[in-house]
Amino acid sequence: MENDSEALITIEVIYALPNEQELITLRLSADCSVEEAIYQSKVLSRYPEIDLNINKIGIFGKTCQLTDSLYHNDRIEIYRPLVADPKEARKNRAKK
């Protein structure tokens, strides 16, 4: 039985590559930060190219800070750096 003094929440951590997607579901203490959740997910050991000083992080598509609080059913998204400028890529597609 869960102790009421230690409320738990369920969250997801997701990291997507062009050919694969990693989705990790965790049950954590309700006072856990975004950064703590990422470390507890162990996604950093599986994908060493992730650098929390470089990669942007978001919750449901909205960028956030590593120190932000989490809420039940939040989905933390780790974004890869852009390979091309979106405006330039759009112009190139339009030319074709």
N, C-alpha and C positions, 0 to 999 in steps of 0.2 A: 504494500500500500504506500502511496506517495505521501511524503511529509508535506503538510500545507505550508510550512515555513520555507520550503524550497520548491517554489512553483516551476514547472518545466514547460517549455514551449517547443513546438516542432517547427523546424526551418529547413530550407533547402539551399545548397550551395551548387551553383552551376558554372561550368566552364566549357565553352564550345570551340572546337577546332573545325576546319573546313570539312573533315571527314568523320568526325566523331564528337560526341557530346558526353560530358561527365556530369551526372546529377547525383548528389549525395544528400540524403535525408538524415537529419540529426535531431535528437531531443536534448535540449540544453537548458541550463538555468535561465530563468527569465531576465536576469540582469547581465546576460552575456552581450558583449559588443560584436560588431561586424568582424573586426580583426580576430577576436578570440574564436568566433565560429569558423572562420576560414582556416585557422590553425588546427582546430579540433577536427575539421573535415579531412585533414591530411591531403588535400588537393595539391598543396605546394610540394610535397614529396613526390607525387606522381607526375607533376608537370613543373620541373625546375625552371622552365623559362618564365614562369609567373614571377614578377617582381612587384610587390605591393607598393613600392615607391614610384613605379612607372605605370603599371596597369591601372586603369580606372575601374572603380567598383560601383555597382548600383543595386538598388532593390526595386524589382519590378520595372526596370527600364529608366529609373530616375537615379542619377548619380548621388552617391552618399559618401560620408567620411568613415574611415575605419573605426572611429570612436563612437559612431552612432549606435543607439539602442536598437534592439530587435523586438519584433512582435510576433505572436503566434502566426504561423503559416507564411512568414516572409520568405522571399526567394532572393538570395544574394547572387548577383551575377558578376563574374569577373570578365572584363572586356579585354580583348586582344588589341594591341596597337593597330591603327589603320595602316594598310600597306600603300594605299593611294589616296590622294585628296578626293573626297566624294564629288566635289564640283567638277574636277577634271575628269574623273571617271564617267560622270554623267554626260559631259561634253563629248568624250570619245565615243560613247555608245550612241549618242545622237548622230554623230558623223557617219557611223556605219549604217 
